[in-house]
Amino acid sequence: MDTPVLLPLVSDPPGPAGLLDARRRPLRDLRISITDRCNFRCTYCMPREVFGPAFVFLDRKELLSFEEITRLARLFVAQGVEKIRLTGGEPLVRRDIERLIAQLAAIDGLRDLTLTTNGSLLSPAKARALKDAGLQRITISLDSLDDAVFMSMNDAGVPVSRVLAAIDNAAAAGLAPVKIDMVVKRGVNEDSILPMAEHFRGSGHILRFIEYMDVGNHNGWRMDDVVTAAEIVERLQGRYPLEPVAPNYFGETATRWRYLDGEGEVGIIASVTQAFCGSCTRARLSAEGVMYTCLFAGAGHDLRASLRSGATDSGLAQQITGIWRQRDDRYSEVRAEISAQHKKVEMSHIGG
């Protein structure tokens, strides 16, 4: 079978009502980093030679409290946010995260509350606690089923079995279907594409392949290391015929593909070769309360200072709307035109 042309199916954008940025993109998603710490040292995110023993992480008092996060989240929801994703660092290293989830789940108008984790700390009890607190869905990162490859990438000695157990724990707790994210880097784990597809076909979970991205400033990114979305689809098509599926909603990051034999679907996130800046509806809040309007931003906007200086909800809402209305980011569309000296915030600081 010939490989289909890899063009995303685009859903209709929302109507003109609501908060729009300078490019007429609505604010719909908020990704909240609750810690800049992680127990992994993934080579494409937090390489150990940079994030080693001498690296200075945020002090506890610099982090937003759960109450501060919830207050800001409520204001974002009032401006149109429908989905909140908790990230890090690794969010499960933050103590009592269930308390934050319960507070966020109580926000009127919030339709989707989810979390991204490396899974290493997701025991059966933890998964049940997260679900009971109000978490609706979960995404777990897994870059290979080969222990040697995976442990080389996570650089923390964590085996594949622990993450597979976490996926089972999440499903048993009702956090299903689980999304599994695999970052694909040439010369490292592209041979894991088909084994991963085989393992998760028919499982009810959704495997998503992510092009290796130039996040942060320390992962040594080169275009030559990117296994493109077209290559990934070609590999999959050679074994399992696929057909494209319409997106679930405007601004969905992954293009969707369905196995023709009915054994589920996969997603492909192609922000390098098929930029989706034009439909990006995401704002990001760092662990210390800085609002970023792009994953590849060089600077953000300090909301914590306003929070802690006595700003009213009205004042904070005006600050948020003012930032969003001026938003003009489209990094992935103009990547080739931007100097290599452009400094970006680290992904470990604002989540993926």
C-alpha positions in Angstrom: 0.0 0.0 0.0 1.3 3.5 -0.8 2.0 5.8 2.1 -0.7 8.5 2.2 0.3 12.1 2.0 1.0 13.2 5.5 -1.3 16.2 5.9 -3.2 16.8 9.1 -6.9 16.9 9.0 -7.9 20.3 10.4 -11.0 20.8 12.5 -12.9 24.0 12.3 -11.7 26.7 14.5 -14.0 28.0 17.3 -16.2 30.9 16.6 -15.0 34.5 17.0 -16.3 34.9 20.6 -13.8 34.8 23.5 -10.3 35.8 24.1 -8.1 35.8 20.9 -4.4 36.5 20.4 -2.9 38.6 17.7 -3.2 35.8 15.2 -6.9 35.1 16.1 -6.0 32.0 18.1 -8.2 31.3 21.2 -7.0 30.5 24.7 -8.2 27.0 25.4 -5.4 25.0 27.1 -3.2 25.7 30.1 -0.2 23.6 31.0 1.0 24.1 34.5 4.4 23.1 35.6 4.3 22.4 39.4 8.0 21.6 39.8 11.2 22.1 37.9 12.7 18.9 39.5 12.7 15.4 37.9 14.0 12.0 38.9 15.0 11.3 35.3 17.8 12.9 33.3 16.5 12.3 29.8 19.1 13.2 27.3 16.7 15.3 25.2 15.3 17.2 28.1 17.5 17.3 31.2 20.9 16.0 30.3 22.9 15.0 33.3 26.0 17.0 32.3 23.9 20.2 32.7 21.3 19.1 35.4 23.9 17.5 37.7 24.5 17.8 41.4 25.6 21.4 41.1 22.5 22.6 39.3 20.4 25.0 41.3 16.7 24.2 41.2 14.0 26.5 42.5 13.7 26.9 46.2 10.5 25.8 47.9 9.4 29.4 48.6 9.8 30.3 44.9 7.2 27.7 43.8 3.6 28.7 43.5 1.5 27.2 46.3 -1.4 25.0 45.4 -3.7 27.8 46.4 -1.9 30.3 44.1 -2.0 27.8 41.2 -5.7 27.3 41.8 -6.4 31.0 41.9 -4.6 31.6 38.6 -6.2 28.5 37.0 -9.7 29.7 37.9 -8.9 33.1 36.2 -7.6 31.3 33.1 -10.7 29.2 32.9 -12.8 32.4 33.1 -10.9 33.6 30.0 -11.8 30.4 28.0 -9.4 27.7 29.2 -11.2 24.3 29.0 -8.3 22.0 29.6 -5.5 21.9 32.2 -2.5 19.6 32.0 -0.1 19.3 35.0 3.5 18.9 34.1 7.0 19.5 35.4 9.8 18.5 35.7 8.1 15.4 37.0 4.9 16.4 38.7 4.7 13.4 40.9 7.7 14.5 42.9 5.7 17.3 44.2 4.2 16.3 47.6 0.5 16.1 48.1 -0.3 16.7 44.4 -3.7 15.1 45.1 -4.7 18.1 47.1 -4.0 20.4 44.1 -5.9 18.1 41.7 -8.9 18.2 44.0 -8.8 22.0 44.0 -8.5 22.3 40.3 -11.2 19.7 39.6 -13.6 21.9 41.6 -13.3 24.8 39.1 -16.5 25.5 37.3 -16.1 25.4 33.5 -13.0 23.2 33.5 -13.8 20.2 31.2 -10.5 18.3 31.2 -7.9 17.8 33.9 -4.9 15.7 32.9 -1.3 15.1 33.8 2.0 14.0 32.1 4.4 11.8 34.0 7.4 9.5 33.4 5.4 6.9 35.4 8.3 5.9 37.7 6.3 7.0 40.8 2.9 5.8 39.7 2.1 3.0 42.1 -1.4 1.5 42.2 -2.2 3.5 45.3 -0.9 6.7 43.7 -3.0 6.2 40.6 -6.1 5.6 42.6 -5.4 8.7 44.7 -5.0 10.8 41.6 -8.3 9.5 40.1 -10.2 9.9 43.4 -9.0 13.5 43.6 -10.5 14.3 40.2 -7.8 13.6 37.6 -9.5 12.5 34.4 -6.7 11.3 32.1 -3.0 10.7 32.2 -0.1 10.6 29.7 3.0 8.5 30.4 6.3 8.8 28.6 8.1 5.7 27.3 10.7 5.9 24.6 11.5 2.3 24.0 10.6 -1.3 25.1 14.3 -2.1 25.0 15.8 -1.8 28.5 19.2 -0.8 27.2 17.9 1.9 24.9 15.3 3.2 27.4 17.7 3.4 30.4 20.3 5.1 28.2 17.7 7.7 27.3 16.3 8.3 30.8 19.8 8.1 32.4 18.3 7.2 35.7 18.4 3.4 35.7 14.7 3.0 35.5 13.7 -0.1 33.5 10.9 -0.5 31.0 9.0 -2.8 33.4 8.4 0.0 35.9 6.8 2.2 33.3 4.7 -0.6 31.8 3.5 -1.3 35.4 2.6 2.4 35.7 0.5 2.2 32.5 -1.4 -0.8 34.0 -1.8 1.0 37.3 -3.3 4.0 35.6 -5.7 1.9 33.6 -6.8 -0.1 36.6 -7.6 3.2 38.4 -9.8 4.4 35.6 -7.4 6.8 34.0 -7.9 5.2 30.6 -7.3 5.3 27.8 -3.7 6.1 28.7 -1.7 8.1 26.2 1.9 6.9 25.8 4.4 9.5 24.4 7.5 8.3 22.6 10.2 10.9 21.6 11.9 9.5 18.5 15.6 10.4 17.9 17.6 9.2 14.9 20.4 6.8 15.8 18.9 6.2 19.2 15.5 4.7 19.2 14.0 4.7 15.8 14.2 0.9 15.7 11.7 0.9 18.6 8.9 2.4 16.5 7.5 -0.9 15.3 8.0 -2.8 18.6 6.1 0.0 20.4 3.3 -0.1 17.9 3.0 -3.8 18.1 2.9 -3.8 21.9 0.2 -1.1 22.2 -2.0 -2.2 19.3 -5.2 -3.5 20.6 -4.5 -2.4 24.2 -7.0 0.4 24.2 -4.3 2.9 24.9 -3.0 5.6 22.4 0.7 5.6 21.4 2.0 9.0 20.2 5.2 9.4 18.4 6.9 12.8 18.9 9.5 14.3 16.5 12.7 15.1 18.4 12.4 18.9 19.1 14.8 21.7 19.8 13.5 22.4 23.3 15.6 24.3 25.7 19.3 25.0 25.0 21.2 22.0 26.2 20.1 18.9 24.3 22.4 19.3 21.3 19.5 19.3 18.8 20.2 18.9 15.1 17.8 18.5 12.3 19.7 15.5 11.2 18.6 13.7 14.4 14.9 14.2 13.6 13.0 11.1 12.4 10.2 12.9 10.6 6.5 12.3 10.9 6.5 11.1 7.3 9.2 8.6 8.0 7.3 7.3 11.1 4.1 6.8 9.1 6.0 5.1 6.3 7.5 2.6 8.8 4.1 1.9 10.4 2.4 1.6 7.0 4.9 -1.0 6.0 3.7 -3.3 8.8 0.2 -2.0 9.7 -1.9 -0.2 7.1 -3.3 3.1 8.5 -5.8 5.8 7.6 -5.9 9.4 8.8 -8.6 10.4 11.3 -10.1 13.8 11.9 -8.9 15.6 15.0 -10.9 15.5 18.2 -10.8 19.3 18.6 -9.3 22.5 17.1 -5.7 22.8 18.2 -5.0 19.1 18.9 -1.3 18.7 18.7 -1.2 15.1 17.4 -2.4 14.1 13.9 -4.4 10.9 14.3 -4.1 7.7 12.4 -6.3 4.6 12.7 -5.2 1.0 12.1 -7.3 -0.4 9.2 -7.8 -3.7 11.0 -9.5 -1.9 13.9 -6.7 -2.4 16.5 -6.8 1.2 17.7 -5.0 4.4 16.7 -1.7 6.2 17.0 -0.9 9.9 17.1 2.1 11.8 15.6 3.3 15.2 17.0 5.2 16.8 14.2 6.1 20.3 15.4 9.4 20.3 13.5 8.3 19.3 10.0 4.6 20.2 10.1 4.3 23.2 12.4 0.9 23.6 14.0 1.5 27.2 15.3 -1.6 28.4 13.4 -3.9 26.4 15.7 -2.0 26.6 18.9 -4.3 27.4 21.8 -1.9 26.8 24.7 -0.5 29.0 27.4 2.1 27.7 29.9 2.6 28.5 33.6 6.0 27.7 35.1 6.4 26.4 38.6 7.4 29.9 39.9 4.4 31.6 38.2 5.8 32.9 34.9 3.3 32.8 32.0 4.8 31.7 28.7 2.9 31.9 25.4 5.1 29.4 23.5 7.0 26.2 24.3 10.0 27.8 22.6 9.7 31.2 24.2 12.8 33.1 25.4 11.0 35.1 28.0 7.7 35.1 30.0 5.5 37.2 32.1 5.7 37.2 35.9 2.3 36.5 37.5 3.7 35.5 40.8 4.9 39.1 41.5 1.3 40.3 41.0 -0.1 37.5 43.1 2.1 38.2 46.0 1.8 42.0 45.9 -1.9 41.9 46.5 -3.3 42.1 43.0 -7.1 41.6 42.8 -8.6 38.9 40.6 -9.7 41.6 38.2 -6.2 42.9 38.0 -4.7 39.5 37.4 -7.4 38.7 34.8 -6.5 42.0 33.0 -2.8 41.0 33.0 -3.6 37.5 31.6 -5.8 38.9 28.8 -3.4 41.6 28.0 -0.6 39.1 27.5 -2.7 36.8 25.4 -4.0 39.5 23.1 -0.5 40.5 22.3 0.7 36.9 21.6 2.2 36.6 18.2 4.4 33.4 18.6 5.0 31.0 15.7 8.4 29.6 16.4 8.0 26.3 14.6 6.9 28.1 11.5 10.0 30.4 11.4 12.5 28.1 13.1 14.9 28.2 10.1 14.9 32.0 10.2 15.8 32.3 13.9 19.4 32.6 15.1 21.0 29.7 16.7 21.8 32.1 19.6 18.0 32.4 20.4 17.7 31.3 24.0 14.7 29.3 24.9 13.2 28.4 28.3 14.0 24.8 29.3 11.2 22.3 28.7 11.8 20.9 32.2 10.8 24.3 33.5 7.5 24.6 31.7 6.6 21.1 30.6 6.1 19.7 27.1 
